[in-house]
Amino acid sequence: QEARYEAVGQVVFMCQRAGIVKVGFITQPPPRG
C-alpha cells in the first residue's frame, strides 16, 4: 500500500506541476489577431 501511495503522490505532484503551467498559459493568453 505504501508503494501505491507513493505512486499516487508522484502523479499528483506531476498534475500540480502541469496545472501550474496551464495556469501560466491562462494568465498570459496569446494575443488574438
PDB file of N, H, CA, C and O in Angstrom:
ATOM      1  N   GLN A   1       0.843  -1.202   0.000  1.00  0.00           N
ATOM      2  CA  GLN A   1       0.000   0.000   0.000  1.00  0.00           C
ATOM      3  C   GLN A   1       0.875   1.248   0.000  1.00  0.00           C
ATOM      4  O   GLN A   1       0.543   2.238  -0.653  1.00  0.00           O
ATOM      5  N   GLU A   2       1.980   1.209   0.721  1.00  0.00           N
ATOM      6  H   GLU A   2       2.250   0.405   1.251  1.00  0.00           H
ATOM      7  CA  GLU A   2       2.856   2.385   0.766  1.00  0.00           C
ATOM      8  C   GLU A   2       3.355   2.719  -0.632  1.00  0.00           C
ATOM      9  O   GLU A   2       3.401   3.887  -1.019  1.00  0.00           O
ATOM     10  N   ALA A   3       3.730   1.687  -1.391  1.00  0.00           N
ATOM     11  H   ALA A   3       3.693   0.738  -1.077  1.00  0.00           H
ATOM     12  CA  ALA A   3       4.229   1.928  -2.756  1.00  0.00           C
ATOM     13  C   ALA A   3       3.132   2.591  -3.586  1.00  0.00           C
ATOM     14  O   ALA A   3       3.409   3.499  -4.370  1.00  0.00           O
ATOM     15  N   ARG A   4       1.891   2.142  -3.418  1.00  0.00           N
ATOM     16  H   ARG A   4       1.666   1.404  -2.781  1.00  0.00           H
ATOM     17  CA  ARG A   4       0.787   2.730  -4.189  1.00  0.00           C
ATOM     18  C   ARG A   4       0.617   4.197  -3.814  1.00  0.00           C
ATOM     19  O   ARG A   4       0.430   5.053  -4.679  1.00  0.00           O
ATOM     20  N   TYR A   5       0.683   4.478  -2.517  1.00  0.00           N
ATOM     21  H   TYR A   5       0.835   3.783  -1.814  1.00  0.00           H
ATOM     22  CA  TYR A   5       0.523   5.878  -2.091  1.00  0.00           C
ATOM     23  C   TYR A   5       1.637   6.741  -2.675  1.00  0.00           C
ATOM     24  O   TYR A   5       1.395   7.878  -3.079  1.00  0.00           O
ATOM     25  N   GLU A   6       2.856   6.207  -2.722  1.00  0.00           N
ATOM     26  H   GLU A   6       3.053   5.283  -2.394  1.00  0.00           H
ATOM     27  CA  GLU A   6       3.973   6.972  -3.285  1.00  0.00           C
ATOM     28  C   GLU A   6       3.719   7.244  -4.758  1.00  0.00           C
ATOM     29  O   GLU A   6       3.972   8.349  -5.238  1.00  0.00           O
ATOM     30  N   ALA A   7       3.217   6.236  -5.488  1.00  0.00           N
ATOM     31  H   ALA A   7       3.011   5.338  -5.098  1.00  0.00           H
ATOM     32  CA  ALA A   7       2.932   6.421  -6.917  1.00  0.00           C
ATOM     33  C   ALA A   7       1.869   7.496  -7.088  1.00  0.00           C
ATOM     34  O   ALA A   7       1.990   8.359  -7.958  1.00  0.00           O
ATOM     35  N   VAL A   8       0.832   7.447  -6.265  1.00  0.00           N
ATOM     36  H   VAL A   8       0.734   6.746  -5.559  1.00  0.00           H
ATOM     37  CA  VAL A   8      -0.235   8.455  -6.357  1.00  0.00           C
ATOM     38  C   VAL A   8       0.334   9.836  -6.063  1.00  0.00           C
ATOM     39  O   VAL A   8      -0.015  10.812  -6.727  1.00  0.00           O
ATOM     40  N   GLY A   9       1.204   9.915  -5.075  1.00  0.00           N
ATOM     41  H   GLY A   9       1.488   9.122  -4.536  1.00  0.00           H
ATOM     42  CA  GLY A   9       1.815  11.202  -4.733  1.00  0.00           C
ATOM     43  C   GLY A   9       2.600  11.757  -5.906  1.00  0.00           C
ATOM     44  O   GLY A   9       2.559  12.958  -6.171  1.00  0.00           O
ATOM     45  N   GLN A  10       3.321  10.887  -6.614  1.00  0.00           N
ATOM     46  H   GLN A  10       3.355   9.911  -6.399  1.00  0.00           H
ATOM     47  CA  GLN A  10       4.093  11.346  -7.773  1.00  0.00           C
ATOM     48  C   GLN A  10       3.150  11.857  -8.854  1.00  0.00           C
ATOM     49  O   GLN A  10       3.414  12.889  -9.470  1.00  0.00           O
ATOM     50  N   VAL A  11       2.049  11.141  -9.091  1.00  0.00           N
ATOM     51  H   VAL A  11       1.834  10.302  -8.590  1.00  0.00           H
ATOM     52  CA  VAL A  11       1.090  11.568 -10.115  1.00  0.00           C
ATOM     53  C   VAL A  11       0.494  12.917  -9.731  1.00  0.00           C
ATOM     54  O   VAL A  11       0.376  13.809 -10.571  1.00  0.00           O
ATOM     55  N   VAL A  12       0.121  13.065  -8.469  1.00  0.00           N
ATOM     56  H   VAL A  12       0.217  12.340  -7.787  1.00  0.00           H
ATOM     57  CA  VAL A  12      -0.458  14.334  -8.008  1.00  0.00           C
ATOM     58  C   VAL A  12       0.556  15.456  -8.180  1.00  0.00           C
ATOM     59  O   VAL A  12       0.207  16.562  -8.591  1.00  0.00           O
ATOM     60  N   PHE A  13       1.834  15.160  -7.856  1.00  0.00           N
ATOM     61  H   PHE A  13       2.118  14.261  -7.521  1.00  0.00           H
ATOM     62  CA  PHE A  13       2.880  16.173  -7.988  1.00  0.00           C
ATOM     63  C   PHE A  13       3.008  16.592  -9.441  1.00  0.00           C
ATOM     64  O   PHE A  13       3.112  17.782  -9.738  1.00  0.00           O
ATOM     65  N   MET A  14       3.001  15.620 -10.354  1.00  0.00           N
ATOM     66  H   MET A  14       2.916  14.653 -10.112  1.00  0.00           H
ATOM     67  CA  MET A  14       3.112  15.934 -11.782  1.00  0.00           C
ATOM     68  C   MET A  14       1.896  16.739 -12.228  1.00  0.00           C
ATOM     69  O   MET A  14       2.025  17.690 -12.999  1.00  0.00           O
ATOM     70  N   CYS A  15       0.715  16.359 -11.743  1.00  0.00           N
ATOM     71  H   CYS A  15       0.610  15.587 -11.116  1.00  0.00           H
ATOM     72  CA  CYS A  15      -0.504  17.082 -12.121  1.00  0.00           C
ATOM     73  C   CYS A  15      -0.426  18.522 -11.618  1.00  0.00           C
ATOM     74  O   CYS A  15      -0.826  19.450 -12.320  1.00  0.00           O
ATOM     75  N   GLN A  16       0.086  18.706 -10.413  1.00  0.00           N
ATOM     76  H   GLN A  16       0.411  17.952  -9.842  1.00  0.00           H
ATOM     77  CA  GLN A  16       0.213  20.061  -9.876  1.00  0.00           C
ATOM     78  C   GLN A  16       1.155  20.875 -10.739  1.00  0.00           C
ATOM     79  O   GLN A  16       0.874  22.035 -11.040  1.00  0.00           O
ATOM     80  N   ARG A  17       2.286  20.276 -11.146  1.00  0.00           N
ATOM     81  H   ARG A  17       2.515  19.333 -10.901  1.00  0.00           H
ATOM     82  CA  ARG A  17       3.238  20.998 -11.992  1.00  0.00           C
ATOM     83  C   ARG A  17       2.568  21.352 -13.313  1.00  0.00           C
ATOM     84  O   ARG A  17       2.704  22.476 -13.798  1.00  0.00           O
ATOM     85  N   ALA A  18       1.841  20.395 -13.900  1.00  0.00           N
ATOM     86  H   ALA A  18       1.731  19.483 -13.506  1.00  0.00           H
ATOM     87  CA  ALA A  18       1.156  20.655 -15.169  1.00  0.00           C
ATOM     88  C   ALA A  18       0.105  21.738 -14.962  1.00  0.00           C
ATOM     89  O   ALA A  18      -0.068  22.607 -15.817  1.00  0.00           O
ATOM     90  N   GLY A  19      -0.599  21.693 -13.830  1.00  0.00           N
ATOM     91  H   GLY A  19      -0.459  20.987 -13.136  1.00  0.00           H
ATOM     92  CA  GLY A  19      -1.618  22.702 -13.551  1.00  0.00           C
ATOM     93  C   GLY A  19      -0.999  24.083 -13.457  1.00  0.00           C
ATOM     94  O   GLY A  19      -1.565  25.058 -13.952  1.00  0.00           O
ATOM     95  N   ILE A  20       0.171  24.173 -12.818  1.00  0.00           N
ATOM     96  H   ILE A  20       0.632  23.381 -12.415  1.00  0.00           H
ATOM     97  CA  ILE A  20       0.840  25.472 -12.703  1.00  0.00           C
ATOM     98  C   ILE A  20       1.169  25.997 -14.096  1.00  0.00           C
ATOM     99  O   ILE A  20       0.997  27.184 -14.376  1.00  0.00           O
ATOM    100  N   VAL A  21       1.640  25.112 -14.963  1.00  0.00           N
ATOM    101  H   VAL A  21       1.780  24.148 -14.736  1.00  0.00           H
ATOM    102  CA  VAL A  21       1.979  25.532 -16.330  1.00  0.00           C
ATOM    103  C   VAL A  21       0.714  25.996 -17.043  1.00  0.00           C
ATOM    104  O   VAL A  21       0.729  27.016 -17.732  1.00  0.00           O
ATOM    105  N   LYS A  22      -0.384  25.252 -16.881  1.00  0.00           N
ATOM    106  H   LYS A  22      -0.396  24.423 -16.321  1.00  0.00           H
ATOM    107  CA  LYS A  22      -1.639  25.632 -17.540  1.00  0.00           C
ATOM    108  C   LYS A  22      -2.109  26.988 -17.025  1.00  0.00           C
ATOM    109  O   LYS A  22      -2.552  27.832 -17.802  1.00  0.00           O
ATOM    110  N   VAL A  23      -2.011  27.193 -15.716  1.00  0.00           N
ATOM    111  H   VAL A  23      -1.651  26.507 -15.085  1.00  0.00           H
ATOM    112  CA  VAL A  23      -2.424  28.475 -15.141  1.00  0.00           C
ATOM    113  C   VAL A  23      -1.588  29.593 -15.740  1.00  0.00           C
ATOM    114  O   VAL A  23      -2.102  30.679 -16.009  1.00  0.00           O
ATOM    115  N   GLY A  24      -0.295  29.333 -15.953  1.00  0.00           N
ATOM    116  H   GLY A  24       0.123  28.451 -15.735  1.00  0.00           H
ATOM    117  CA  GLY A  24       0.581  30.342 -16.550  1.00  0.00           C
ATOM    118  C   GLY A  24       0.085  30.718 -17.936  1.00  0.00           C
ATOM    119  O   GLY A  24       0.067  31.895 -18.298  1.00  0.00           O
ATOM    120  N   PHE A  25      -0.321  29.706 -18.718  1.00  0.00           N
ATOM    121  H   PHE A  25      -0.306  28.751 -18.424  1.00  0.00           H
ATOM    122  CA  PHE A  25      -0.819  29.992 -20.062  1.00  0.00           C
ATOM    123  C   PHE A  25      -2.139  30.762 -19.980  1.00  0.00           C
ATOM    124  O   PHE A  25      -2.404  31.638 -20.804  1.00  0.00           O
ATOM    125  N   ILE A  26      -2.959  30.432 -18.988  1.00  0.00           N
ATOM    126  H   ILE A  26      -2.743  29.721 -18.319  1.00  0.00           H
ATOM    127  CA  ILE A  26      -4.260  31.101 -18.870  1.00  0.00           C
ATOM    128  C   ILE A  26      -4.059  32.564 -18.462  1.00  0.00           C
ATOM    129  O   ILE A  26      -4.712  33.454 -19.006  1.00  0.00           O
ATOM    130  N   THR A  27      -3.164  32.811 -17.515  1.00  0.00           N
ATOM    131  H   THR A  27      -2.634  32.088 -17.073  1.00  0.00           H
ATOM    132  CA  THR A  27      -2.950  34.184 -17.045  1.00  0.00           C
ATOM    133  C   THR A  27      -2.275  35.017 -18.129  1.00  0.00           C
ATOM    134  O   THR A  27      -2.424  36.238 -18.154  1.00  0.00           O
ATOM    135  N   GLN A  28      -1.534  34.367 -19.024  1.00  0.00           N
ATOM    136  H   GLN A  28      -1.412  33.375 -19.004  1.00  0.00           H
ATOM    137  CA  GLN A  28      -0.870  35.087 -20.112  1.00  0.00           C
ATOM    138  C   GLN A  28      -1.285  34.471 -21.448  1.00  0.00           C
ATOM    139  O   GLN A  28      -0.486  33.790 -22.092  1.00  0.00           O
ATOM    140  N   PRO A  29      -2.523  34.705 -21.862  1.00  0.00           N
ATOM    141  CA  PRO A  29      -3.016  34.118 -23.114  1.00  0.00           C
ATOM    142  C   PRO A  29      -2.331  34.760 -24.309  1.00  0.00           C
ATOM    143  O   PRO A  29      -1.947  35.928 -24.246  1.00  0.00           O
ATOM    144  N   PRO A  30      -2.172  34.018 -25.394  1.00  0.00           N
ATOM    145  CA  PRO A  30      -1.552  34.574 -26.599  1.00  0.00           C
ATOM    146  C   PRO A  30      -2.450  35.634 -27.215  1.00  0.00           C
ATOM    147  O   PRO A  30      -3.672  35.510 -27.134  1.00  0.00           O
ATOM    148  N   PRO A  31      -1.901  36.657 -27.819  1.00  0.00           N
ATOM    149  CA  PRO A  31      -2.718  37.719 -28.427  1.00  0.00           C
ATOM    150  C   PRO A  31      -3.559  37.172 -29.565  1.00  0.00           C
ATOM    151  O   PRO A  31      -3.073  36.414 -30.405  1.00  0.00           O
ATOM    152  N   ARG A  32      -4.821  37.563 -29.585  1.00  0.00           N
ATOM    153  H   ARG A  32      -5.216  38.178 -28.903  1.00  0.00           H
ATOM    154  CA  ARG A  32      -5.719  37.074 -30.642  1.00  0.00           C
ATOM    155  C   ARG A  32      -5.762  38.096 -31.772  1.00  0.00           C
ATOM    156  O   ARG A  32      -6.068  39.267 -31.547  1.00  0.00           O
ATOM    157  N   GLY A  33      -5.454  37.651 -32.984  1.00  0.00           N
ATOM    158  H   GLY A  33      -5.205  36.700 -33.167  1.00  0.00           H
ATOM    159  CA  GLY A  33      -5.448  38.552 -34.136  1.00  0.00           C
ATOM    160  C   GLY A  33      -6.840  38.785 -34.622  1.00  0.00           C
ATOM    161  O   GLY A  33      -7.042  39.519 -35.589  1.00  0.00           O
TER     162      GLY A  33
END
